[in-house]
Amino acid sequence: MNTTGPQDENRGLRLIPFRGLRYDPDRVGSLSAVTSPPYDVVIRPDGLHHLESADPYNIVRLILPQAATADERHRQAARTLAEWLAEGILAADREPALYVYEQRRDGLLQRGVIGALELSAPADGIVLPHEDVMPDVVEDRAALMRTTAANLEPLLLTYRSENATDTDATATRAPATGTSAVIERTLTRPPILATITEDRFAHRLWSVTDPADLAEIQADLARHQALIADGHHRWATYLRLRAEHPAGSPWDFGLVLLIDTARYPLQVRAIHRLLHRLPVAQALGAIGDTFRVRRLDVPLAQALTALAAAASASNAFLLAGDGRFHLVDRPDEDLVARTVPAGPPAAWRELDATVLHSTLLDHVWRIPDAPEHIAYLHDTEAAVTQAERVGGTAVLMHPVREEVVRDLARQGVTMPRKSTSFGPKPATGLVLRSLSRG
C-alpha cells in the first residue's frame, strides 16, 4: 500500500496504546496450549475439539464458544472471560502499551505493531477493505464482541513505508526510520512473552511504553493508509459497534496488528470453496462444454501445480471430492461476458473469484452463497477431505497476486468475499483488549 495515504496528513492511521489482557504463564499449562488460529481458520469440528482439549483455558472457548443457541454462546463467552479475569488467568498489563510482535518459522520472518486503531469508514481512505463481507458473520461477531466487551483477536493490516515502490515487493532493507526504528530498538530487550505454537511458528511479544517511542510510532503511522489483509468481518463489526456507542468511547478503536510489507512481505494464499450439496459428477455435468475440463489422476501437489500453470493463462479451478481432481479452465468468453457484471474494472472482472461466483455458482450451478450451501476453507487438504466426506465438491483456487489486491483497493473496488488469505496470521490469545477496563 502506497504510504502517501490520505491527502490530509492529520487523517492517517492513529494507533494508541492500551492495557493488554494477557495470560498469566504461571496459571496455564503453556502459552502455546492456550493460543489458537483466528476464528475463521479453525476447521470445525476437528480443529475446534483439538484446541478445546489442548488446555481448559484455550482462547477458542472465547472466540468460538459452544452452546445450543447463538445468544447462549455469546453469554457463555462473556461468563468465561469474566471467570478467567476473576481467577487471574487473564490479567491486564499495568500501563498502556503498544506491542511489538514477531513471528518466525524457517526462513519466514514477520514483525509489526499491535495497538488500538482509530476506526474510519472506507470513504475516508485511511483503512481500505478489499473484500465483501457476509452479513450473518458480521452479526455473529458483533453479538460476541458486544456481549464480551472485548476485542479478542487482532486484525491483520498492512502498510508500505516510503523506501519501497510497488515494484520492489521484496523490499531492500533501507535504514529503519519511524515505526521500523522503534521495532528494531525494542528487539534488543528481552520479550515479555515467547512461545512456539503447534504450527512451528515462534512468537515473541514486547511492550512499548516509553513516551518518545510511542510518539515516534504515532507520528510515522499518521502519514500512512492501510490495507485490511485479514479480518474484514471483524473490521465491519468494529464499525457497527462504534455506531452503537457515543463518540469518544473505547468502541471508537479496534485491536489490530500493523505490518510494513515493504520490510516484511506477507504470503498470499487462496481460500477454497466447499459446496456441500453439489456432487462432483453433477458439477461437471452442468459445466458441459462451457469450460475446458481435464481429469487429473495425480496427487494433490501435482494437481495444484497444474492449476497454477492453467491460472497463468485463464480463469482456472480445481474440482475435487470424488477421489480425483478435475482441472476446469478456459471459460467460454461469451458466457463470461453475459454473466460477469460489466461495470467494475477489468482487473475485477477477470478475477477467478469473480468468474467462480458470477458464472459458475450463480449461473451454471445456481448455488446460493449461504452457509448451508458453501463453506470457505483455508486448508487445501481439509477442503478435499471434507468434500469426499460429505459427497460434495471442493473448488480449489489459485492465489491472487498482492499487487492486484492493492490496486483494486485503491480504486475502492471490493473483491468477492473470501478471495484471499494473507499470512502468516497473528496467533489469537497472545494479547486481548478489554473495552470496559481502560
Phi, psi and omega in degrees: 000128180295134190267002174297331168061209182297150182296325178276109185296342178276001181241038174267205182289133176240105183250124183242154178288162179209163177274099184294140170271125181225152176295140170279112185299340179279351183253354180236162182299313175196153178296326178298321185287344181257358179271171181205158165293169174306156188304324185273000177261338178297124182273111184268145000268348187301309182296324180296312180297323179297316181291320179299324182276349182292324181194140180297345181251020180299140185298342180298336178290344175262317185277335177224063181295153183245126177196174187289327182232164180297316181299318181290326177300314182293319177295323178297318178297318179296318178296317180297315179299315180298320179295317182294324177292318180295324182276351182083011175296316172248140179217148179278140174298156187292326182224155179299144182209156157265156187235122172280129186235133180234136171236138182214134172205126182052237181267005183266130180225130178225133177223144179197191183235131176260132178197184177263116185261132176297134184282150179209151179282154178306326182295340179287343178070024180258310175242119188254119172281159175229002179227151171287164180237162178261121186303323182293326178290317178299318180298317180294314180294324179294317180296320179294314182292322179296318184286321180275342184052049182206147166269109190274342181204142183282144168286158176254114179241150180235152170217172182230129183281167189297332187280008179241152173244171181293345182264349182250067185300336179274347170051109171295147183277090174288164178306137184289137174224165175056231182301318181298322179294319178296318179302312184294324176292322182294326182296343180282350179262158175296142179286159175274350182205138175210132179202161174240121182272173187299333179278010176075010174280134172266129183243136174225148183223135176235147173262142178243112182238347182297126183304323180293319178295316179299317180295323180294317178296313185294320178295322179293309185292336180297345180262004187242161167244164185229154173254133174287111178275318180212129177120029181301320181292322178288326175296316176298325176295314177306313183294321179297315183288328175301319182293340181274351186238154179295151177300146180090007180265167176300342180286356174284353184232155178222151183286126181219159166247122180256126180241131173275103185283355170290330180259329183226082182299141177273162170268145178242121179241165179274159170247128186265160179251138173244116180264102190300320193252014181241104176295154182301317182300320179291322178297315181292322179297321180290328179294320180056233181255020179282342173227159169281133181235128177230132177277135181242110177266067184223165175295166183304316183301317179291324178296321179292326175296318177296322177298316180299318180295317181292323182291342178285345183248333182197178171298137184211145180218156177241119179264139180213162179141349180244020178091000177215180181241147180231116181272121183245116181211187179048066180294154175297124186296322180294321179296315179297317180297326180283332190255337180269130179305140186272346187288315185293168179299159181302322181300326177285316182297334184268358179297144175301318181296324178296311181294322178301309185285316185285319186267306185281304185292312184282318189261309185281309184266340179054054181251123178293146178275076182227152186303328181288345180253324187228131171246150181246119185237135179278330186270124185295311182296323179296322179298316180294313182299315182291325176297317179293325182292319184262357181075025180256200182236128170266129174255107181271134186250159173259142185297150173274143177290142184300323182294331176293316178301313184295316182295319178294320180298320178299328180275000182076021182259124179266142179277163173304147183305147179055047179273332185222159173226103177275147178196175006288147180275150178294143175291139177272133177114354180280321176208132180243166179232121175277141177259005182234358185242018176081000000 
